[in-house]
Amino acid sequence: MFDQTPEDGGHGRAPSLNVLGGPLTPCSAAPLTGFYRDGCCNTGREDAGVHTVCAVMTAEFLAFSKARGNDLSTPLPEYGFAGLRPGDRWCLCAMRWKEAFDAGHAPQVVLEATHAVTLQIVSLDDLKKYAVTPR
């Protein structure tokens, strides 16, 4: 048995800290998100896509992502995925968020639920421009 808090990481995971330096808060339980499907934007060695940005979906972003080959809005029941709708919160790949940001289509971000590893790809200043308050 491991005696670690989520902030310690462990099991190949990065420590659960947000981009502001505090504890990582949940992004969404409905729909259940996160690379580990734990509701948080945790990451680790297995997460090659770096699913660390807690983003609030918009119709504009969903269309942008679909046009880039990542259709997040179409349900895939065989994988238990109902498809995302505007307003849903989702742990998005940091590179996809940056790509959308660079193209002028970035969705809003919940900073407290966005993993600190994101800062290796996106600046805190850019994330803050799209920040929303947690619910």
Secondary structure, 3 states (H helix, E strand, C coil): CCCCCHHHCECCECCCEECCCCECCCCCECCECCCCCCCCCCCECCCCCCEEEEEECCHHHHHHHHHCCCCCCCCEHHHCECCCCCCCEEEEEHHHHHHHHHCCCCCEEEHHHCEHHHHHCCCHHHHHCCEECCC
